């Protein structure tokens, strides 16, 4: 559905997107991950035909962003990271305006607007002024707006930005429902836990260059090292002295790759074993030798944040 091949976009001396290649299949939710300034928004703007590439090619539903801009715009819904609203309109008026802008026949506008209001759970806000909406409701309205013309592809740039936990969950459920309806989604986000729960594949970009593209399981497998364990020591008056002592004993063991104390959680130590090492009994022995007692012992798996941090730091070549 979306094919990007050796795409490059420059702004003066700055190369925002550098030789980028990505393939997104129909019906996927593709998570686009990267630090600020990595090139995510620029890539989406090229796909939305708002920017012309300097080199390379990109197609949406088989249409070229270089030559088929008008046709692509009929097939996509683009939601930027910062949305401009007409504050003096009601929610219903706002969506009616865009229905007209997309040249929907007048007889179809009412049922279409009603349908997207219901889908985005905004029916109760139909007569509310756009300016009165909460951040979460505003983001929902942004999604409703891009659905007006029933596009095949949705390009959503930070749709969960600034939302509280409940609103993020609701947004995730909405995007998952859109995928079940057969739409292809490209979603950028800094909230990696949200992407891990809904995306079928991800791409990690840094300084305009693609670091990784594939399934989340493939990302986990690529960065997988030794097992990780979170250890909480039993509270003691000398905890500040005890943690460094225990950490030193653990670090001295050749089976341990790294040890770090969590500065925000007194008495908590994170231990990563060397690749191929399994079993944790010797850790408890080392802790006891260091004068400590274990209050909690929790093995941890790799998550998307681990994968992102290790891949973007160049830990995996």
PyMOL commands that set and color helices and strands:
alter all, ss='L'
color gray80, all
select helices_A, chain A and resi 40-47+69-75+91-101+106-119+123-125+130-132+135-147+165-180+192-198+216-223+239-252+281-289+304-312
alter helices_A, ss='H'
color red, helices_A
select strands_A, chain A and resi 2-11+14-24+29-33+55-60+63-64+76-79+153-157+184-188+201-206+209-214+228-233+256-261+268-273+294-300
alter strands_A, ss='S'
color yellow, strands_A
deselect
rebuild
show_as cartoon
